[in-house]
Amino acid sequence: MPPKKKKSGKKKKSAKAKTPTVIDGISTEEMSKEQLEEHIVRLREELDREREERNYFQLERDKVNTFWEITKRQLEEKKAELRNKDREMEDAEERHQLEIKVYKQKVKHLLYEHQNNISELKAESAVQLRLAQDDNRASEKDLRKDKRGLKVELKEQELSHEDIIKNLKKDHDESVTNLRQDFERQAREIEAKYEKKMKTLRDELDLRRKTEIHEIEERKNGQINTLMKNHEKAFSDIKNYYNDITLNNLALINTLKEQVEEMKKKEERMEKQMAEVMAENKRLTEPLQKAREEVEELRKQLANYDKDKQSLANAKARLKVMEEEYKSLQWEHEVLEQRFGKLQGERDELYRKFVKAIHEVQQKSNFKNLLLEKKLGALADTLEKKEAQLNEVLSASNLDPTALTVVTRKLEDVLDSKNSAIKDLQYELARVCKAHNDLLRTYESKLNQFGIPTEELGFKPLESTVGGQTLGQGPAGLVSAPT
């Protein structure tokens, strides 16, 4: 029984080991040969891709390792350099401390020498001040005596001047009265003379007016006579004309009587024609009168035709000249408009440049002034501190006279160099302020040349001064340093 059981167990294991693999939902036993070949090709492609990725990642790992080693070496080198720099800094700090100690000792010696010099100078100045006070008292007494004498002389001169002024006023009043009398007399003479001239002019003008009126009346009478003669001539012409018409009518009547018989036959037709002719005659009388009036007007116009023709020719010539002048003026107007446009553009450009330059110059000058003032303030503060430290060191230390003289000389040299630096800075400040003011004046003159008032700038340019002092009128490069 037991061996049989073992065999059954082996059979079960083999059955379990032979369970088929499933690919894409199909077991390998159920796949055909073509499907298996496709599956094998796909597996080989995946294998190749996995190998390529493995090689790529291997290369990337090697690169990272090399970069890490390089950076590690650089880090060690930088640490070594940092250690060297730390050593150098410590050595420099030690040397700096030693130099500070040496300079402190030197400053103590200088302060002591300076204190001794100040005490000597104070004693000398006190003696000189007393002597000067004595001299000033003596001079003050002398000046007071001179002042009293001058007051007495001044009063005497005032009295004499008052007398002179009174006499001058009297003389002036007399001369004024004389001049007034002379002017009144001359005015009366001039009035009388011009009244005579007015009378003579009136008489002459009246005579001239009368003669002109007489000439005008004679001209009018001559024109009236000529018009009357013309009218009489025209009346006789019209009378003769109508007499001829009446004679002709009588001759016609005689002929008509002879032809009465013939005319009777045509009487009705002639009466009709007569009525038409009468109507036509009545209708033509008014145009005849108008034609006669037009003839008279044309005669008058003919008399003035030559004058009108000459004036027309003159007017045409003047018109041509005026047209040529108009064309030339129009061309000049266009040219002037173009120039005006260019000048306006130049003026606007200059105005913009001027405003920009003013702002830049103001900013630069203000910035330079602030820097120079800060430098001067810093130098003054450092000078006061150095003097205080020097006084303290000199009062605290006791030095030899020779060392004291050496220190005082060095201190004087330092002070002279600082004073010269201060003077140079003051000169530079004055030069910059003068250049700023000169630039403002030149731009104002240019604005006045182009007709731009300074009120249109929108701000008022400020002139710079140095410590409340006014600068000269020379160029900016020749400014003298203010004392």
C-alpha positions as CSV (number, residue, x, y, z in Angstrom):
1,M,0.0,0.0,0.0
2,P,2.7,2.6,0.8
3,P,4.6,2.3,-2.4
4,K,1.4,2.7,-4.3
5,K,0.7,5.9,-2.4
6,K,4.1,7.3,-3.5
7,K,3.5,6.7,-7.1
8,S,0.2,8.5,-6.9
9,G,2.0,11.4,-5.2
10,K,4.6,11.6,-8.1
11,K,1.8,11.6,-10.6
12,K,0.2,14.5,-8.9
13,K,3.5,16.6,-8.8
14,S,4.1,16.0,-12.5
15,A,0.6,17.1,-13.3
16,K,1.1,20.2,-11.3
17,A,4.5,20.9,-13.0
18,K,3.0,20.6,-16.4
19,T,0.4,23.3,-16.0
20,P,0.5,25.3,-19.3
21,T,1.5,29.0,-19.4
22,V,-1.1,31.6,-20.6
23,I,-0.1,34.3,-23.1
24,D,-2.7,36.9,-24.2
25,G,-5.5,34.8,-22.7
26,I,-4.3,31.7,-24.7
27,S,-2.2,28.8,-23.3
28,T,1.0,27.8,-25.1
29,E,-0.4,24.4,-25.9
30,E,-3.4,25.9,-27.7
31,M,-1.2,28.4,-29.7
32,S,-0.3,27.7,-33.3
33,K,3.2,27.7,-34.6
34,E,2.9,31.1,-36.2
35,Q,1.6,32.6,-32.9
36,L,4.5,31.1,-31.0
37,E,7.0,32.5,-33.5
38,E,5.5,36.0,-33.2
39,H,5.6,35.7,-29.5
40,I,9.3,34.7,-29.7
41,V,10.1,37.7,-31.9
42,R,8.4,40.0,-29.5
43,L,10.3,38.6,-26.6
44,R,13.6,39.0,-28.5
45,E,12.8,42.6,-29.2
46,E,12.0,43.3,-25.6
47,L,15.2,41.6,-24.6
48,D,17.2,43.8,-27.0
49,R,15.5,46.9,-25.7
50,E,16.2,45.9,-22.1
51,R,19.9,45.3,-22.9
52,E,20.2,48.8,-24.5
53,E,18.6,50.5,-21.5
54,R,20.9,48.5,-19.2
55,N,23.9,49.7,-21.2
56,Y,22.6,53.4,-21.1
57,F,22.1,53.3,-17.4
58,Q,25.5,51.7,-16.9
59,L,27.1,54.7,-18.8
60,E,25.1,57.2,-16.8
61,R,26.3,55.6,-13.6
62,D,29.9,55.8,-14.7
63,K,29.5,59.5,-15.6
64,V,28.0,60.3,-12.2
65,N,30.8,58.4,-10.5
66,T,33.5,60.4,-12.5
67,F,31.7,63.7,-11.7
68,W,31.5,62.8,-8.0
69,E,35.3,62.0,-7.9
70,I,36.1,65.3,-9.7
71,T,34.0,67.4,-7.3
72,K,35.5,65.5,-4.4
73,R,39.0,66.4,-5.5
74,Q,38.0,70.1,-6.1
75,L,36.4,70.2,-2.6
76,E,39.6,69.0,-1.0
77,E,41.7,71.5,-3.0
78,K,39.3,74.4,-1.9
79,K,39.5,73.3,1.7
80,A,43.3,73.3,1.5
81,E,43.2,76.9,-0.1
82,L,40.7,78.0,2.6
83,R,43.1,76.7,5.3
84,N,46.0,78.6,3.7
85,K,43.9,81.8,3.5
86,D,42.9,81.4,7.2
87,R,46.6,81.2,8.1
88,E,47.4,84.3,6.0
89,M,44.5,86.2,7.7
90,E,45.8,85.3,11.1
91,D,49.3,86.5,10.2
92,A,47.9,89.8,8.7
93,E,45.8,90.4,11.8
94,E,48.9,90.0,14.0
95,R,50.9,92.4,11.9
96,H,48.0,94.9,11.9
97,Q,47.8,94.8,15.7
98,L,51.5,95.4,15.9
99,E,51.2,98.4,13.5
100,I,48.2,99.8,15.6
101,K,50.3,99.7,18.7
102,V,53.2,101.5,17.1
103,Y,50.8,104.2,15.7
104,K,49.2,104.6,19.1
105,Q,52.6,105.3,20.6
106,K,53.4,107.8,17.9
107,V,50.0,109.6,18.4
108,K,50.7,109.9,22.1
109,H,54.0,111.6,21.4
110,L,52.3,113.9,18.9
111,L,49.5,114.9,21.3
112,Y,52.0,115.7,24.0
113,E,54.0,118.0,21.6
114,H,50.8,119.6,20.4
115,Q,49.7,120.4,24.0
116,N,53.0,122.0,24.8
117,N,52.9,124.2,21.7
118,I,49.3,125.3,22.5
119,S,50.3,126.4,26.0
120,E,53.2,128.4,24.7
121,L,51.0,130.0,22.0
122,K,48.4,130.9,24.6
123,A,51.0,132.6,26.8
124,E,52.3,134.6,23.8
125,S,48.8,135.5,22.6
126,A,47.9,136.8,26.1
127,V,50.9,139.1,26.1
128,Q,50.2,140.3,22.6
129,L,46.5,140.8,23.5
130,R,47.5,143.1,26.4
131,L,49.8,145.1,24.3
132,A,47.1,145.4,21.6
133,Q,44.5,146.5,24.2
134,D,46.9,149.3,25.4
135,D,47.4,150.5,21.8
136,N,43.7,150.4,21.1
137,R,42.9,152.5,24.2
138,A,45.4,155.2,23.1
139,S,44.1,155.2,19.6
140,E,40.5,155.3,20.9
141,K,41.3,158.5,22.9
142,D,42.8,160.1,19.9
143,L,39.8,159.2,17.7
144,R,37.4,160.6,20.3
145,K,39.3,163.9,20.2
146,D,39.2,163.9,16.4
147,K,35.5,163.1,16.6
148,R,34.7,166.1,18.8
149,G,36.6,168.5,16.4
150,L,34.8,167.0,13.4
151,K,31.4,167.5,15.0
152,V,32.2,171.2,15.7
153,E,33.3,171.6,12.1
154,L,30.2,169.8,10.9
155,K,27.9,172.2,12.8
156,E,29.7,175.2,11.4
157,Q,29.4,173.8,7.8
158,E,25.7,173.1,8.3
159,L,25.0,176.7,9.4
160,S,27.0,178.1,6.4
161,H,25.1,175.7,4.1
162,E,21.7,176.8,5.4
163,D,22.6,180.5,4.6
164,I,23.7,179.5,1.1
165,I,20.5,177.5,0.6
166,K,18.4,180.5,1.6
167,N,20.2,182.8,-0.8
168,L,19.9,180.2,-3.6
169,K,16.1,179.9,-3.0
170,K,15.7,183.7,-3.2
171,D,17.6,183.8,-6.5
172,H,15.6,180.9,-7.8
173,D,12.3,182.5,-7.0
174,E,13.4,185.7,-8.7
175,S,14.5,183.9,-11.8
176,V,11.2,181.9,-11.9
177,T,9.1,185.1,-11.7
178,N,11.2,186.7,-14.5
179,L,10.9,183.6,-16.7
180,R,7.1,183.4,-16.0
181,Q,6.7,187.0,-17.1
182,D,8.8,186.4,-20.3
183,F,6.8,183.3,-21.2
184,E,3.4,185.1,-20.7
185,R,4.6,188.0,-22.8
186,Q,5.8,185.6,-25.6
187,A,2.5,183.7,-25.4
188,R,0.5,186.9,-25.9
189,E,2.7,187.9,-28.9
190,I,2.3,184.5,-30.4
191,E,-1.5,184.6,-30.0
192,A,-1.8,188.0,-31.6
193,K,0.5,186.9,-34.5
194,Y,-1.5,183.8,-35.2
195,E,-4.9,185.6,-35.0
196,K,-3.7,187.9,-37.8
197,K,-2.6,184.9,-39.8
198,M,-6.1,183.4,-39.3
199,K,-7.8,186.5,-40.5
200,T,-5.7,186.7,-43.7
201,L,-6.3,183.0,-44.3
202,R,-10.0,183.4,-43.9
203,D,-10.1,186.3,-46.4
204,E,-8.0,184.3,-48.9
205,L,-10.2,181.2,-48.6
206,D,-13.4,183.3,-48.9
207,L,-12.1,184.9,-52.1
208,R,-11.0,181.6,-53.5
209,R,-14.4,180.1,-52.8
210,K,-16.2,182.9,-54.5
211,T,-14.1,182.7,-57.6
212,E,-14.6,178.9,-57.8
213,I,-18.4,179.4,-57.4
214,H,-18.4,182.0,-60.2
215,E,-16.4,179.6,-62.5
216,I,-18.9,176.8,-61.7
217,E,-21.9,179.0,-62.6
218,E,-20.3,180.0,-65.9
219,R,-19.6,176.4,-66.7
220,K,-23.2,175.4,-65.9
221,N,-24.6,178.3,-68.0
222,G,-22.5,177.2,-71.0
223,Q,-23.7,173.7,-70.7
224,I,-27.4,174.9,-70.4
225,N,-27.0,177.0,-73.6
226,T,-25.5,174.0,-75.5
227,L,-28.3,171.8,-74.4
228,M,-30.9,174.4,-75.5
229,K,-29.3,174.7,-78.9
230,N,-29.2,170.9,-79.3
231,H,-32.9,170.7,-78.4
232,E,-33.9,173.4,-80.9
233,K,-31.9,171.6,-83.6
234,A,-33.6,168.3,-82.8
235,F,-37.0,170.0,-82.7
236,S,-36.5,171.6,-86.2
237,D,-35.3,168.2,-87.6
238,I,-38.4,166.4,-86.2
239,K,-40.7,169.2,-87.6
240,N,-39.1,168.9,-91.1
241,Y,-39.5,165.1,-90.9
242,Y,-43.2,165.3,-90.1
243,N,-43.7,168.0,-92.8
244,D,-42.2,165.6,-95.4
245,I,-44.4,162.9,-94.1
246,T,-47.5,165.1,-94.5
247,L,-46.5,166.0,-98.1
248,N,-46.0,162.4,-99.0
249,N,-49.4,161.6,-97.5
250,L,-51.1,164.3,-99.6
251,A,-49.5,162.9,-102.7
252,L,-50.7,159.4,-101.8
253,I,-54.2,160.8,-101.1
254,N,-54.4,162.3,-104.7
255,T,-53.3,159.0,-106.2
256,L,-55.7,157.2,-104.0
257,K,-58.6,159.4,-105.2
258,E,-57.8,158.4,-108.8
259,Q,-57.8,154.8,-107.7
260,V,-60.9,155.0,-105.6
261,E,-62.8,152.7,-107.7
262,E,-60.1,150.1,-107.5
263,M,-59.7,150.7,-103.8
264,K,-63.4,150.3,-103.2
265,K,-63.2,146.8,-104.5
266,K,-60.5,146.1,-102.2
267,E,-61.9,148.2,-99.4
268,E,-62.9,145.5,-97.1
269,R,-59.5,143.8,-97.5
270,M,-57.7,147.1,-97.1
271,E,-59.8,148.0,-94.0
272,K,-58.7,144.7,-92.5
273,Q,-55.1,145.5,-93.5
274,M,-55.5,149.0,-92.2
275,A,-56.7,147.7,-88.9
276,E,-53.8,145.4,-88.8
277,V,-51.4,148.2,-89.8
278,M,-52.8,150.5,-87.1
279,A,-52.4,147.8,-84.5
280,E,-48.9,147.2,-85.8
281,N,-48.2,151.0,-85.8
282,K,-49.3,151.2,-82.2
283,R,-47.3,148.2,-81.3
284,L,-44.1,149.6,-83.0
285,T,-44.3,153.2,-81.4
286,E,-43.1,152.0,-78.0
287,P,-40.0,150.1,-79.5
288,L,-39.2,153.1,-81.6
289,Q,-39.1,155.3,-78.5
290,K,-37.0,152.8,-76.7
291,A,-34.7,152.5,-79.7
292,R,-34.2,156.3,-79.8
293,E,-33.4,156.3,-76.0
294,E,-30.9,153.5,-76.6
295,V,-29.3,155.5,-79.4
296,E,-28.8,158.4,-77.1
297,E,-27.3,156.1,-74.4
298,L,-25.1,154.5,-77.0
299,R,-23.8,157.9,-78.1
300,K,-23.0,158.8,-74.6
301,Q,-21.3,155.4,-74.0
302,L,-19.4,155.9,-77.3
303,A,-17.9,159.1,-76.0
304,N,-16.7,157.2,-72.9
305,Y,-15.7,154.1,-74.8
306,D,-12.1,155.2,-75.5
307,K,-11.6,156.1,-71.9
308,D,-13.1,152.8,-70.7
309,K,-10.9,150.9,-73.3
310,Q,-7.7,152.6,-72.0
311,S,-8.7,152.0,-68.4
312,L,-9.5,148.4,-69.2
313,A,-6.1,147.9,-70.8
314,N,-4.4,149.5,-67.8
315,A,-6.5,147.3,-65.5
316,K,-5.5,144.1,-67.4
317,A,-1.8,145.1,-67.2
318,R,-2.2,145.8,-63.5
319,L,-4.1,142.5,-63.1
320,K,-1.2,140.6,-64.8
321,V,1.3,142.3,-62.5
322,M,-0.9,141.6,-59.5
323,E,-1.3,137.9,-60.5
324,E,2.5,137.6,-60.8
325,E,3.0,139.2,-57.5
326,Y,0.3,137.0,-56.0
327,K,2.0,133.9,-57.3
328,S,5.4,135.0,-56.0
329,L,3.8,135.9,-52.6
330,Q,2.1,132.5,-52.5
331,W,5.4,130.8,-53.2
332,E,7.1,132.9,-50.5
333,H,4.2,132.1,-48.2
334,E,4.7,128.3,-48.7
335,V,8.4,128.6,-48.2
336,L,7.9,130.7,-45.0
337,E,5.3,128.1,-43.8
338,Q,7.9,125.3,-44.3
339,R,10.5,127.4,-42.5
340,F,8.1,128.2,-39.8
341,G,7.4,124.4,-39.3
342,K,11.1,123.6,-39.2
343,L,11.7,126.5,-36.7
344,Q,8.8,125.2,-34.6
345,G,10.3,121.7,-34.6
346,E,13.8,123.1,-33.8
347,R,12.3,125.3,-31.0
348,D,10.5,122.3,-29.5
349,E,13.6,120.1,-29.8
350,L,15.7,122.9,-28.2
351,Y,13.1,123.3,-25.5
352,R,13.2,119.6,-24.7
353,K,17.0,119.5,-24.7
354,F,17.1,122.5,-22.5
355,V,14.7,121.0,-20.0
356,K,16.6,117.7,-20.0
357,A,20.0,119.5,-19.7
358,I,18.7,121.7,-16.8
359,H,17.5,118.6,-14.9
360,E,20.7,116.8,-15.5
361,V,22.9,119.8,-14.5
362,Q,20.8,120.4,-11.4
363,Q,21.0,116.8,-10.4
364,K,24.7,116.6,-11.0
365,S,25.5,119.9,-9.3
366,N,23.3,119.1,-6.3
367,F,24.9,115.6,-6.1
368,K,28.4,117.1,-6.3
369,N,27.5,119.8,-3.7
370,L,26.2,117.2,-1.3
371,L,29.3,115.0,-1.8
372,L,31.6,118.0,-1.2
373,E,29.6,119.2,1.8
374,K,29.7,115.7,3.3
375,K,33.4,115.4,2.7
376,L,34.0,118.8,4.3
377,G,31.8,117.8,7.3
378,A,33.6,114.5,7.7
379,L,37.0,116.2,7.5
380,A,35.9,118.8,10.1
381,D,34.6,116.0,12.4
382,T,37.8,114.0,12.0
383,L,39.9,117.1,12.6
384,E,38.0,117.9,15.8
385,K,38.4,114.2,17.0
386,K,42.1,114.2,16.2
387,E,42.6,117.5,18.1
388,A,40.7,116.1,21.1
389,Q,42.8,112.9,21.0
390,L,46.0,114.8,20.6
391,N,45.1,117.0,23.6
392,E,44.4,114.0,25.7
393,V,47.6,112.2,24.7
394,L,49.7,115.3,25.3
395,S,48.2,115.9,28.6
396,A,48.6,112.3,29.6
397,S,52.2,111.7,28.4
398,N,55.5,113.5,29.1
399,L,57.9,113.7,26.2
400,D,61.4,115.1,25.5
401,P,61.6,118.6,23.8
402,T,63.4,117.1,20.7
403,A,60.7,114.5,20.3
404,L,58.1,117.1,20.9
405,T,59.5,119.3,18.1
406,V,59.6,116.4,15.7
407,V,56.0,115.5,16.5
408,T,54.9,119.1,16.1
409,R,56.5,119.4,12.7
410,K,54.9,116.2,11.5
411,L,51.5,117.4,12.9
412,E,51.9,120.7,11.1
413,D,52.7,118.9,7.8
414,V,49.6,116.8,8.2
415,L,47.5,119.8,9.0
416,D,48.9,121.7,6.0
417,S,48.1,118.8,3.7
418,K,44.6,118.6,5.1
419,N,44.1,122.4,4.7
420,S,45.3,122.2,1.1
421,A,42.9,119.3,0.5
422,I,40.0,121.4,2.0
423,K,41.0,124.4,-0.2
424,D,41.0,122.2,-3.3
425,L,37.6,120.9,-2.4
426,Q,36.3,124.4,-1.9
427,Y,37.7,125.5,-5.2
428,E,36.1,122.5,-7.0
429,L,32.8,123.3,-5.4
430,A,33.0,127.0,-6.5
431,R,34.0,125.9,-10.0
432,V,31.0,123.5,-10.3
433,C,28.6,126.2,-9.0
434,K,30.0,128.7,-11.4
435,A,29.6,126.3,-14.4
436,H,26.0,125.6,-13.3
437,N,25.2,129.4,-13.2
438,D,26.9,130.0,-16.6
439,L,24.9,127.1,-18.1
440,L,21.7,128.7,-16.8
441,R,22.6,132.1,-18.3
442,T,23.5,130.6,-21.7
443,Y,20.2,128.7,-21.9
444,E,18.2,131.7,-20.9
445,S,19.8,133.8,-23.6
446,K,19.1,131.0,-26.2
447,L,15.5,130.9,-25.0
448,N,15.2,134.7,-25.5
449,Q,16.7,134.4,-29.0
450,F,14.1,131.9,-30.0
451,G,11.3,133.8,-28.4
452,I,10.5,131.4,-25.6
453,P,9.8,133.0,-22.2
454,T,11.4,131.4,-19.2
455,E,8.0,131.3,-17.4
456,E,7.0,128.4,-19.8
457,L,9.6,126.1,-18.3
458,G,7.3,125.0,-15.5
459,F,10.0,125.6,-12.8
460,K,12.4,128.3,-11.8
461,P,16.1,127.5,-12.1
462,L,18.1,128.2,-9.0
463,E,21.5,129.8,-9.0
464,S,24.1,128.1,-6.8
465,T,26.2,129.9,-4.2
466,V,29.2,128.8,-2.1
467,G,28.5,129.5,1.6
468,G,26.3,132.5,0.8
469,Q,29.0,134.2,-1.3
470,T,28.4,135.5,-4.8
471,L,30.7,134.2,-7.6
472,G,32.4,136.2,-10.2
473,Q,31.5,136.8,-13.9
474,G,34.5,135.1,-15.4
475,P,34.6,131.6,-17.0
476,A,34.1,128.6,-14.9
477,G,37.7,127.4,-15.3
478,L,39.0,130.7,-13.8
479,V,37.1,130.7,-10.5
480,S,39.2,131.6,-7.5
481,A,38.7,129.6,-4.4
482,P,36.6,131.5,-1.8
483,T,38.6,132.6,1.3
